[in-house]
Amino acid sequence: MVGGVELRHLRYFVGVAELSSFTKAARKLHVAQPALSRQIRQLEDEVGARLLERDRQGARLTEAGRAFLAEATALLKQSDDVMRSAQKRGGLERRQLNIGYVWGLFHSLAPAALSRFRAQFPDVAVNLLDLTAVEQARLLADGELDAGFIGLAHEADAAGLAKRKVGACAFVAALPANHPAARRSRVPLAALAPEFFIAISEQNYPGAARFVVAACEQAGFRPKILQVAERGHAILGLVAGACGVALLPEPLRALPHPGVIFRPVTPSAPADLFIAWRQDRAQPLTEAFIKLCA
């Protein structure tokens, strides 16, 4: 780019212009709002004109901003076209993929998909990266990740990513070993209404806490959230210590869990699992991998 203006400045500017909000644009672009504001100021300094007016309603384009928006949009499209053209010319010659996955949800699904892919593309290196859903969304947006086993639909939808269902998992009750309900083969979810719940982090498992609340409300109560934990093993430690109960994705029972009993709940609480990717940057190898995941 000319001077100190880079493509990220243009993407940030277009993001704010399209949403008329620094807050919404920061969320969509996975960047802190102060950093976004700083990048826009740098862009305005380089251009030598005020492009956006800030007010209580959000942000609106100035006359110079409206003219610059057309140029910025055209430049970003040209950049994306060049990238796609290069990818098409390369075909399947790129011999490496970076794939993210949330361990607690995909520790069996991801390796199985990788095995199917390697059977067809034995010379392609695939890097499986244990990342939270939020980290995957950011890296997909930055082009550092080709696809990600992102978890529930929420994070993919929030980031504007393409997604494809690759499986499903049930949510099961995690109970202290001496809990009365642990003696049952299946636990009515309504029976846990008096209990305190240990919630799973929205940061690491976006949508999971909301899913749990919705399942409990369907059973006739709203869960009393005592504490939120970042990782599955932390939740299991709290449950084992009789600090509360939890409703967790069934694959998390693969974690060591002394002092914790898992039981299916009624009514059952299944959730779909997804792989996500950037549709505008998907190269042939990525598409081949995604097709083999279903």
Beta strands, then each sheet from edge to edge (+ up, - down):
strand 1: 52-55
strand 2: 58-61
strand 3: 96-101
strand 4: 125-130
strand 5: 147-151
strand 6: 162-176
strand 7: 187-188
strand 8: 196-200
strand 9: 224-229
strand 10: 246-249
strand 11: 260-263
strand 12: 265-266
strand 13: 270-277
sheet 1: 1+ 2-
sheet 2: 4+ 3+ 5+ 13- 6+ 10-
sheet 3: 4+ 3+ 5+ 13- 6+ 11-
sheet 4: 7+ 12+
sheet 5: 8+ 9+
end
